[in-house]
């Protein structure tokens, strides 16, 4: 779906996205089922009651404040259904319902490559990331990273003259770490800052994996420069691989713990990156990323009965299982099973995960 929203439709889209228990997967299912965010909002209280628990819709005044705060920053809210929403991000299944963008929005329409890595990075690693970002920029690519210390900051510095995109875990105005205030200002001036969270929000731990998913989603390839085994950069690489993006890693000395993560990525099949030419060659073989086909519009008759809903709930556990497996286990039509899962998710009884997986909350 590609359409420009009216102000009222944008408020409802944002209100649905900010309602409790409505994550990206649930949001996508609701808009598919009811055809619009407005109709989904009208149906939510009844759906949650069917799932077994009342739901509290996002407060309209809070949504209005978010829109006003974003406007005061000069930021723009872009819904996933709108033409300005980045195509590579729209290719996620599902994409984030909304993003806030501050700076030069045209950067989001250009092909992106993520350069990420260790916060406590070596001088050599930072020099490599800075040079790689500069070379990729001269080749026409916007460089995407997370504005963290170390490799991220070096990548932004190298790409500022040609195109830098910073994805933040907090709100679009949440400068973290604080010492990157000057870097943030330069990116807003010459590049673009992106977040899926509301302005004014300070990042918490659970926001960083979501930020990493957007970094990968804005990019056709992800390059990891340095990373220890338990590194957020490796999460970004895994998400990129799941999304069908190219993953490259810079090899390093086995004596340096910051090379253990990148060397392991190479063992697992990531391409070796020794410079921008390696990235450009990898991109030549990458198929076009297309937005998944989504059928929007109200679907009458997709209301599961109590017996099916509880049968689906009984099949769930903390171990994620695919929705298709639940369809096979129940023997019920897929639309009814998916509708039952949406109702259970709204009631907080299950969690709908990217990739068609489901678990208990």
C-alpha positions in Angstrom: 0.0 0.0 0.0 1.5 3.4 -1.0 -0.7 6.4 -0.2 -0.3 9.8 1.4 -2.3 10.0 4.6 -4.5 12.9 5.7 -3.7 14.5 9.0 -6.5 12.6 10.7 -5.4 9.3 9.1 -1.8 10.0 10.2 -3.0 10.6 13.8 -4.9 7.3 13.8 -1.9 5.4 12.2 0.4 6.8 15.0 -2.2 6.1 17.7 -2.5 2.5 16.6 1.3 2.1 16.5 1.6 3.6 20.1 -1.2 1.4 21.6 0.0 -1.2 24.2 0.7 -4.7 22.8 0.6 -3.5 19.2 4.1 -4.2 17.9 5.0 -4.1 14.2 3.7 -7.6 13.4 0.3 -7.0 15.2 0.0 -3.6 13.6 0.6 -5.1 10.1 -2.0 -7.9 10.8 -4.6 -5.3 12.0 -4.2 -3.0 9.1 -4.5 -6.0 6.7 -7.5 -7.3 8.5 -9.5 -4.0 8.8 -8.1 -2.0 5.8 -7.2 1.1 7.8 -5.7 2.2 11.1 -9.0 4.0 11.9 -11.1 0.9 11.5 -8.6 -1.1 13.5 -8.7 1.3 16.4 -12.5 1.0 16.5 -12.2 -2.8 16.6 -9.4 -3.1 19.2 -11.3 -3.0 22.5 -13.6 -5.9 21.3 -10.6 -7.9 19.9 -8.7 -7.6 23.1 -11.7 -8.6 25.2 -12.1 -11.7 23.0 -8.4 -12.5 23.7 -9.1 -12.4 27.4 -8.0 -8.9 28.6 -9.0 -5.3 28.2 -6.7 -3.0 26.3 -6.0 0.7 26.7 -5.7 2.6 23.5 -3.0 5.2 23.2 -4.1 8.5 24.6 -5.1 10.9 21.8 -3.6 13.9 23.7 -0.3 12.0 24.0 -0.3 11.3 20.3 -1.0 15.0 19.6 1.9 16.0 21.8 4.2 13.6 20.0 3.3 15.2 16.7 3.8 18.7 18.1 7.2 17.7 19.6 8.3 16.3 16.3 7.2 19.4 14.4 9.0 21.6 16.9 12.2 19.7 16.1 11.7 20.1 12.3 11.3 16.3 12.1 8.9 14.4 9.9 6.8 11.4 10.7 6.6 8.9 7.9 4.1 6.1 7.9 5.0 2.7 6.4 2.3 3.1 3.8 3.5 6.5 2.4 5.6 7.1 -0.7 8.4 8.8 1.3 9.0 5.7 3.5 12.4 4.1 2.5 11.9 1.3 0.0 14.5 -1.0 1.6 12.8 -0.5 5.0 9.4 -1.2 3.5 10.8 -4.6 2.3 11.0 -5.8 5.9 8.3 -8.2 6.9 6.9 -6.4 8.6 8.4 -2.8 8.5 8.2 -0.5 11.5 4.8 1.2 11.3 6.3 4.7 11.6 9.7 6.4 11.6 10.7 9.9 12.6 13.3 11.5 10.3 15.2 14.7 11.0 17.6 16.3 8.5 17.8 15.7 4.7 15.1 13.2 4.0 16.3 12.6 0.4 19.1 10.6 2.0 16.6 7.8 2.8 15.8 7.3 -0.9 19.5 6.6 -1.8 21.1 3.1 -1.6 22.5 2.5 1.8 25.3 0.4 3.3 25.6 -0.1 7.0 29.0 0.1 8.7 28.9 -1.0 12.3 31.3 -2.4 14.9 32.8 -2.2 18.4 32.3 0.7 20.7 35.7 0.2 22.2 37.4 0.1 18.8 41.0 0.0 17.9 42.6 3.0 16.2 43.2 0.9 13.2 39.6 -0.2 13.1 38.3 3.3 13.3 40.7 4.4 10.5 39.4 1.6 8.3 35.8 2.4 9.0 36.3 6.0 8.3 38.1 5.3 5.0 35.6 2.6 4.0 32.7 5.0 4.6 34.3 7.7 2.6 35.0 5.4 -0.3 31.4 4.0 -0.3 30.1 7.6 -0.3 32.2 8.5 -3.3 30.7 5.4 -5.0 27.2 6.8 -4.5 26.1 5.0 -1.3 24.7 6.5 1.9 26.4 5.0 5.0 24.1 4.0 7.8 25.2 3.4 11.4 24.0 3.8 15.0 26.0 6.9 16.3 27.6 4.8 19.0 31.2 5.3 20.1 34.0 3.7 18.1 33.3 2.2 14.7 29.8 3.9 14.3 31.2 7.3 15.0 34.1 6.8 12.6 31.7 5.6 9.8 29.6 8.7 10.2 32.6 11.0 10.1 33.9 9.4 6.9 30.5 9.6 5.2 29.4 13.1 6.2 30.6 14.8 3.0 28.6 12.3 0.8 25.7 11.1 2.9 25.3 9.9 6.5 22.2 8.3 8.2 22.2 7.7 11.9 19.6 5.4 13.5 18.9 6.2 17.1 17.5 3.8 19.8 15.8 6.6 21.7 13.8 9.4 20.1 15.1 11.3 17.1 16.5 13.9 19.5 18.0 11.5 22.0 21.8 12.1 21.7 23.6 9.1 23.0 26.4 9.1 24.0 26.1 12.7 25.1 29.6 13.5 23.8 28.4 13.0 20.3 26.3 16.2 20.4 28.5 17.9 17.8 28.4 14.8 15.6 24.7 14.7 15.9 24.3 18.3 14.8 26.5 17.7 11.8 24.5 14.7 10.7 21.2 16.6 11.0 22.8 19.4 8.9 24.4 17.2 6.2 22.6 13.8 6.6 19.6 12.3 8.3 18.7 11.0 11.7 16.0 8.3 12.0 14.1 6.7 14.9 11.0 4.7 15.3 10.4 6.1 18.8 8.7 9.3 19.9 10.7 12.5 20.3 12.0 13.0 23.8 12.3 9.3 24.6 15.5 8.2 26.2 16.7 4.8 25.0 16.4 1.7 27.2 18.1 -1.7 26.6 15.2 -3.2 24.7 15.3 -0.4 22.1 18.8 -1.3 20.8 17.8 -4.5 19.0 14.9 -2.7 17.3 17.4 0.0 16.3 19.7 -2.6 14.9 16.8 -4.0 12.8 16.2 -0.6 11.3 20.0 -0.1 10.5 19.9 -3.4 8.6 16.6 -2.5 7.0 17.8 0.8 5.6 20.8 -1.0 4.1 21.4 -3.3 1.1 24.6 -4.6 2.8 26.0 -4.6 6.4 29.8 -4.4 7.0 31.0 -5.4 10.5 34.5 -3.9 11.2 35.2 -5.1 14.7 33.0 -7.1 17.1 33.5 -9.3 20.1 31.4 -12.4 20.4 28.6 -10.9 22.4 28.2 -7.7 20.3 25.2 -5.8 19.1 26.9 -5.5 15.8 26.5 -9.3 15.4 22.8 -8.9 16.0 22.7 -6.3 13.2 24.5 -8.8 10.9 22.1 -11.6 11.8 19.1 -9.4 11.1 20.6 -8.4 7.8 21.1 -12.0 6.8 17.5 -12.8 7.7 16.3 -9.9 5.7 18.2 -11.0 2.6 20.9 -8.4 2.7 24.6 -8.9 2.1 26.8 -9.4 5.2 30.5 -8.6 5.1 33.1 -8.7 7.8 36.6 -7.3 8.1 39.0 -10.1 9.2 41.3 -9.4 12.1 44.1 -10.9 14.2 43.1 -14.0 16.3 45.0 -12.3 19.1 42.5 -9.4 19.3 39.2 -10.2 21.0 37.6 -7.5 18.8 38.2 -9.8 15.8 36.6 -12.9 17.2 33.1 -11.8 16.1 34.1 -10.8 12.6 36.2 -13.8 12.0 33.4 -16.0 13.2 31.0 -14.3 10.7 33.4 -15.2 7.9 33.5 -18.8 9.1 29.7 -18.7 8.9 29.7 -17.5 5.3 30.0 -13.7 5.4 32.0 -12.2 2.6 35.4 -10.8 3.5 35.7 -7.0 3.3 39.1 -5.5 2.7 37.8 -2.3 1.1 35.0 -0.7 -0.7 35.5 -2.8 -3.8 34.5 -5.9 -1.9 31.2 -4.3 -0.9 30.5 -3.0 -4.4 31.1 -6.5 -5.8 28.7 -8.0 -3.2 26.0 -5.5 -4.1 26.3 -6.4 -7.8 24.9 -9.8 -7.1 22.2 -8.7 -4.7 18.7 -9.1 -6.1 16.3 -6.1 -5.9 14.6 -5.8 -2.5 10.9 -5.6 -3.0 8.1 -4.8 -0.6 6.2 -8.0 0.4 2.8 -8.3 -1.2 0.3 -7.1 1.4 -3.4 -7.5 0.9 -5.2 -4.6 2.6 -8.9 -4.3 3.0 -11.5 -5.5 5.5 -11.9 -9.3 5.6 -15.4 -10.3 6.7 -15.7 -13.7 8.4 -12.2 -13.6 9.9 -13.4 -13.8 13.5 -12.2 -17.0 15.3 -14.5 -18.5 18.0 -13.5 -19.0 21.6 -12.6 -22.7 21.1 -10.1 -22.0 18.3 -8.6 -19.1 20.2 -8.0 -21.2 23.3 -6.7 -24.1 21.2 -4.1 -21.8 19.6 -3.2 -20.4 23.0 -2.6 -23.9 24.4 -0.1 -24.6 21.6 2.1 -21.7 22.5 5.2 -21.8 24.7 8.2 -19.6 25.3 9.9 -21.3 22.4 9.0 -19.5 19.2 7.0 -21.5 16.7 5.9 -20.5 13.2 2.3 -19.4 12.5 2.2 -22.0 9.7 2.9 -24.7 12.2 0.0 -23.5 14.3 -2.2 -23.6 11.2 -1.2 -27.2 10.6 -1.6 -28.2 14.3 -5.1 -26.8 14.5 -6.3 -27.7 11.1 -8.1 -24.4 10.9 -8.0 -21.9 8.0 -4.9 -19.7 8.2 -6.9 -16.3 8.3 -8.8 -17.5 11.4 -5.6 -18.7 13.1 -3.8 -15.4 12.3 -6.8 -13.5 13.6 -6.8 -15.5 16.8 -3.1 -14.8 17.3 -3.7 -11.1 16.8 -6.4 -11.1 19.5 -4.2 -13.1 21.9 -1.3 -10.6 21.2 -3.6 -7.6 22.0 -4.5 -9.3 25.3 -0.8 -9.7 26.1 -1.1 -13.5 26.0 1.4 -14.0 23.1 4.1 -12.1 21.2 4.1 -11.9 17.4 7.7 -11.9 16.2 9.2 -11.0 12.8 9.6 -13.8 10.4 6.2 -15.3 11.1 7.2 -16.7 14.6 5.0 -16.6 17.7 5.8 -17.2 21.4 4.2 -16.6 24.8 4.8 -13.1 26.1 
